[in-house]
Amino acid sequence: QVQLVESGGGLVQAGGSLRLSCAASGFIFSLNGMGWYRQAPGKQRELVAGITRGINTNYADSVKGRFTISRDNAKKMVYLQMNSLKPEDTAVYYCNKFGMSGYLPWGQGTQVTVSS
């Protein structure tokens, strides 16, 4: 069945870096755009970064220049390199489809906490 497993989150000081990973299975990964989303307490889930199957990328204004999304189709993995982290980046981060209608079942996500 379809599965998305996020990892790599943690507690980091402001200005630090983290690399998130998402392992995908159960669907044709290479034919889908993939994205990273986040949800902070009391807020709606928002798109952070997306990468098409053609490796074009799209970023939320709040993370441009700090975050980089990438994918490895052979490994069915999508990554999010996060640099210069800010306390406002604190959230649970999820991966899912990007640029297409509908979402796959959401995974557990990975918690990112940035201390000031």
N, C-alpha and C positions, 0 to 999 in steps of 0.2 A: 504494500500500500504506500501511498504518498507519505513521505516523512521529511521534515526539515529539522535539523538539529544544530542549534547555535551554540557557540562556545567562545571563550576568550575574554569574557568580561572580568571585571574586578574593581578594586578600589585603587584609585590613583590620585596623586596630587595635581592641582591645576598646573597646566603646562606640560604634563606628562603625555605618554603615548600608550595606546593599546591596539592590538590587532585582533579583530573578530573574525571567526570562521563560521561558515554554514555548510553542513554536509547535506546534500539533497539526494533523494532516492524515490523510486516509484513513478517517475514521469520522465519524458524526454527532455532532459535538462538543456541540451544544446539548442533546442528550438524555442526556448523561452527567455525573455528578458527577466532579469532578477534584480531585486532591490533590497535595501536595508531600510527598515522602519524603526521608529522608536516611540515609546509611550512613557511619559513622565507622570507621576502621581497627579490625579485630578485633571489630566489633559487628554485630548484625543490622540490616537495613534497618528503619526505623521511620517511622510516619506523623507528619508535622509539622503539617500543616493540610489541611483538606478543604473544598470548597465544592460544595454540591449544585447541580443544574440550576435549583433554585428560589432560589439564592444564599444559602441558609442555610450558616453556617460552623461549623467544628469545629476546635479547636486542641489540640495536646498541652499538658499542664500546664506543661512546661518553657519554652514559647514564648508562652504567653498574655500579652497586654498588650504584647508586643514585636514580634510578627510579624502581618502582615495579608495574607490571601489575597484575590484578586479575579479576575474573569474578564471577557473581552470575547467574547461569542459571535459577533459579526459578524466579528471578526478571528481567531477560533479560537485565542485566547491565554489563558493563565492566568499570573498574576503572584504573586510573594511579596515583599512589602516587609518587610525585616528591619531592625529598629532595635535599639539597645542590645545589639549583638552581644557574645557572650561566647566565650572560648576553647573552651568545651564545645560550641559550635555548629559547630565545625570538622568538615566532612564533605563527601561528594559528595552533591549534591542532585538529585533526580529528580522528574519529574512523571509521573502516571499516573491511571487511573481511581480514583474514590473512592466508597465506599458501595454498590458493586455487586460481584457475584461475578466473579472473574477479573481479570486484568490484561492490558493491551496489552503488546506487546513493549517492553522498557525501552530508553530512549535512552541516550546516552553520559553524561548527567549533567553537572553543572557544579560545579567544586571551589570550596568556600568555606573559607578559612583565616583564622582570627581569632587575632591575636597578642596576647599579654598585655603 
